[in-house]
Amino acid sequence: MKSRFLKYAALSISMIGITASSIVSSLLIPAAQATATEEQQAAALVFFEDVSNKAFAVLRNAELSERDQKVEFRQLFKEVTDVKRIGLALLGFHRKKFNDEQLQRYTSILPDYVVSLYTSRLTEVGDEEVTIERTYTQGKRDIWVVTSVTSPFGGDNLRADWRMRPLDDGDFMLMDVKVENISLFQTKKDEFMAFLSNRGIEEFLERLEKDAAQSAA
């Protein structure tokens, strides 16, 4: 179960590739206040429950085809993440090496890449149950929601921490997820940066384009 959920937890975006403290700072979202308030922590819980309920509703809807799942997830990701911003942060210092054409190729590939990645991972864990345990704050205003992930088929529970940031308009952005203290954003960022260092930008883009094309086939 642990290996399956580690693959799944890329949903944030990860969503994410969607970020640990050094990663979040690279996203360059301006802070509007000194610390997260109790009201924001409560709102973060509501936000998390809403997003997780929507995600699992899509996943567990037997009437949806794989293509329809991707459409639904794409819309959900647009609502709760900034794929372009997080995608640029995934490149780290290599971002400065991209020319305009290469950066355009990357940002055009990224949404489909993320959707296909998350969809394939989520379909592996449709029976898990997520229980909210508590919240805590980090930095100026980031909020972590701590959850316990349980499989109905038995096995050890897993701890999954979801990092969110309140935005100036009162909404939230899902920034990162840690499973057993492993940041999924950092894992993907390390993978991207190693590939770029060893293979270069053109091969990196070709690899992403190939992966996106295969997933869409």
N, C-alpha and C positions, 0 to 999 in steps of 0.2 A: 504493500500500500504506500509506503513512504516514497518509493521511487515514482509511483504514479502521480502522487500529489505534488512532488517536487516539479514534475513536468507541467502539471496543471497550473501551479501557482503563478506562472508567467502572466496570468490575467492582470495583473495589475500593473495590465500597464502597464509595469510593467507600465506597463502598462505599463501594464504597462510596460517594457521595458523597463512603460512605462518604466529607488534611489536612497542611498545612505546619506549622512549629513553632507559629505563633500559633493555627492551627486546632486542633491537637492539644490545646493548653492549654485551649481552650474546651470540650473534651469532658469535662473535670473528672473524669478517672479518677485516683484517688489513687495516688501512687508508693509502692512498698514498699521500694525500695532506691536506692542512689546511681547505679549504672551497670549496663548490661546485661553479663552475664558471658559468657565464651566458651561455657559450656554452654548459655546461653540463645540465643546466636547459632546454635549447632549445632541446637538445637531449633527455632529459627525456620525454618531450611532445611527440616527435616522437615515442619513445618507448611505451608510454602509449596508444597512438592512434592505434599503430600497434597491441598491445596485445588486446585491447578492441574490435577492428574491427574483429580480428580473433575469439575471444570468441563468439561474437554475431553472426558471420557468421555461426559458428557451431550450435549455439542454434537455429537459425532461418531457418536452412536448413531442410525443410520438408522431403527431401529424405533420411535423415540419421535416422537410427534406434537408439534406446536408447544405444545399444551396440556400434554402430559406434560413437555416441557422446562421450562415455567414452574413446574410443580409441583416438579420436581427442583431447579431453581435456588432456588426459595423455601426449600426445606429446607436447601440448602447455605448460603444467606445467613444463615439463622437460626443455623447452627452457627458461622459465622466472623465475624459482624459484629453490632453492636448498631444496627440500622437506626434505631430511635427516637432514640438518643443522637446519632448522626451527623446525622440529619435535623434535629434541633433546632439543632445547631451550624451547619447550612447557612443558617439564618435570620439569623445574626449578631445585630446589635443590634435587628433588627426583631422578634425573638422577644418582647421585652417589650411590644410593641404588640398582640399577639394576646390576645384574651379567652379564657376557658376553652372556649367553644363552638368558636371558630375553631381553637384549638390541637388540640382533639379531632378536628375535621374533617381537619386537616393530618396528624396522626399516623395516622389511619385510611386516608388516601389513600396515604401514603408507601410502605408495603411493595409494593403493587401497581404503583405508579409505578416504583419501583426495579427490580422484577423485569421488567416489560415493557421498560424501557429497556435493561437489561443483556442480556436475551434477544435483542432485536432487533440489538444491536451484536455480540454474540458469534457469531450466525449468519453474519456477514459475514467472519469471520476463522478459520473452522474449520481451515484448512490451515496456519496459521502454526505454527512450532516455537519453543518458549521454552527457552533454555539459561541455566542459573544460572552466573554468573561469580564473584561474591564477595558478602560482607556487610560492612556498616559500621554503626556506632552513631551516634546523634544524641541530644542531650539526656541526660536522666537514665537512660532505659532503652529508648528506641525503637530498633528494628533495621530497617535497610534491606536488602533482598535485591536485588542488581543482576542483571538478566537481559538477554540479547540475544534479540531477536525476529527470526526469519528466515522468509521466505516461500519455499515450494518452487518458486514461479513466478519467482524472481529478484528483483532490486532490492536496495536498501541495507538493512543490518540496522538495527534501531531499538533504542535503549537504553530499558529500562523498569525503574524502581526501585519496589519495593513496600515500603510502610512498615507495620511490625507492632509491636505492643506486648504484652509479656508481662503476663499478669494474675496476681493474687495466688494463684489456684488452680493456677498452672503452665501454663495454657492460653494462647492468643494471640488477639488481635483484629486483623483486617486494617483498617488505618486509611486508607491513601491509596495512590495510584499516580502516579508521574511518568513521562511519556513525553517523551523528549528535553528533560528539565528542566521540563516543563509539568505542574503539579499538576492532576489531573482534579477533585479535590475543590474546589480553589480556583476552577477554571473554573466549576463548577456553582454554587458559592456566589456568585460574582460575578454570574452570570446571575439567580439568585433575588433577590439584594439589589437589583439594578438594576430588576427587574420590580416588586418591592414598593415601591421608591421612586417609580417612575413611574406605576404603576397602582393600587397599594393592595392591601390584604389580600384583600378579597372577590373582586376580579378574579383575583388570584393563585390563590386556592383554586378558583375556577371553572375556570381554565385547567388546573390539575392534575387536577381531576375529569374534565374533558373528555378530556384525554390518556389518563387511565387507562381511561375507558370505551371510547375508540376502540381501544386496544390489546387490550381484552378481547373486543371484538366479533368 
